[in-house]
Amino acid sequence: MPPDRLLTNWPFPAYAHVPGKTPHPHSDPKGHRHPTPDVEPSDAELWRRCPAYLHGIDLFDAGYYWEAHEAWEQLWHAVGRRGPDAEFVKGLIQLAVAGVKHRQAMPESMRWHAKRATELLPACRKPIYRGIMVDVLIAGAMDVAAGDWPATWLLPIVGNLAT
């Protein structure tokens, strides 16, 4: 059973984009053109107030890896693309890309992106960051880097945080 959604008022796209298998969401006329909530730079401690971050978590947990990447990439730009917070967000992006590569049946690329995530996620230097149990997330990424995508993978969110 999927977890409670964190951003309940934002819909999911019509399909999970997989490059080479589905229409590109924005450049193909048949694309789903799923918008991402606007993002403003904010302190990592205020993550519950960042719709793009929350929607990225919802998308990832529901298997919309390409779309999660897009949501988090906006946040990565908004936080300045440098520093511990940006590296943590980039680690999430790399995990989402690993999910896309899994869907594309590109195991070496999937493992490479998961390994890159394991290098970026510890930048926050906290056991819980942006509501995520970092060590649990890194352990999951390490498993993917060493093997294969799990049958079910939900981000290790602390508690019930549905908004």
C-alpha positions, 0 to 999 in steps of 0.5 A: 500500500502506498504511503499517505501523500504529502501534497494531497492537492497536487495531482499525479501525471497521466503516466510515468515518463520513461525516455524512449518508451513514452512521449516526452512530457514537454517536447512531445505534443502527446506529452502529459505536460505535468506541472511542478509546484513553484519553488522558492528558496527556503531553509532545509528546516522549512521543508514541510512548506516546500510544495516542489520538495513534497511533490517530488517525494510523492512522485518518487514513492509512486514510481514517477521517477522522471517527474520526481527528478524534475520537481527536485531539480527546481529545488536544487536550482532554488537552493543555489546548486552548492552546499550541503542542502543542494548536495542532499537534493542532488542526491535525491535527484540521482536516486530518481535518475537511477529509477528512470534507468531501472525502467529503461533496463539500463542496470549499469547506469542505474547502479552508477547513479545510485552510487553517485547518490551515496556520495552526495546524500551524506553532505547534510551531516544529520541523521534526519534531514528534510524529514528523511532518515538519511542512513536508511536512504543511503543504505537503500542507495548502496543496495541499488548501487551493488545490485538491483532496484527493489520491488518496493522502495519508499523514501524513509520519511519520519512519521506521518507527515501528510499535509 
